[in-house]
Amino acid sequence: MSSKNKINLDGLVSTKGNSNFTSDMPTRSINQSENNEEKNNMPLNFRVSSDFRRRFRMFAASHDLKLNELLVLVFDQYEKNNK
């Protein structure tokens, strides 16, 4: 039938808790991006009018900002003005 050699793929599958590490496998280290993920993963949910939502999203898009970036900038400025 086929003259191809079969490839042994047994080392590619691991059972949970029984994984084997190789010497050339890079290790995971805690870096700045992982710390930022921990800081920036809290949801903030509230309702606003559809007009405000549209204006907020349009302003953020026209100034190349993410919605959460705009919210932080606005709140920081509000806090600064009302101390």
N, C-alpha and C positions, 0 to 999 in steps of 0.2 A: 504494500500500500504506500505509505509515506516513508521517505528516507530521512526526514528531518529528525534531529536529536531533540528529545524532550528536555525542557528546561525545568529545573527543580525550583519551584516557587514557594517551598515550605517556609523559608525564612521571612517571607513578606507578610505573613499572617501571624498575629499574636493573640493569645487569650489574655483577657484582662488580668493584670497582676503577674503575668509571666513573660513580659517583654524583655528582649535582650538588646543591650546597647552595643554599638560598634565603636571602635576607637576613633574613627573619623567623624562621628556624629557630633555636631555642634551642641553645646549646652545652652540652656536657656538662662539668661541672666536678667535680673530686674533692671530695667532701664527707664529712662524718663518717660517714654511713651506709655509704659505699663502704669506708672504712677499717675500720669494724666488721665488714663482711662478710669482709674479708681476715683479720681476727683470729679470727673465729668460724666458720671453715669447716673445721676439722680434725676428722676423725672419731675417736672413741674407742670401740672395740668390745671387749667382754669378756662372758663368760657368768656369769650368776648363777642361783640357784635360782628356780623359778617363784613360790614363796611370797615371796621377797625382792622380786622384780620387781613382784608385785601390791601388796605393802605400800608400796614406793617410789612407784609410780604413784598409788596411792590417797592417800598423804600429800601428794604434789605437787599433785594435783587439789584436795584439800580445803583447801590453803593457797594456791590460785591461783598456782602456780609451774609453769614449764616444767621438764621433767626435767633439762635441763642447768643451769638456774638452781639447782635444789635440790642437784645434785651439787657445784657450785662453792661454795655456801654451806656445805655439810657439810664439804667438804675444807678450806676456809679455817678453819672452826672447829676441826677436828681438828689442823691445822697450828699454829694459835695455842695450843692446849692442850698440844702436845707439843714445844715449843721449849725 
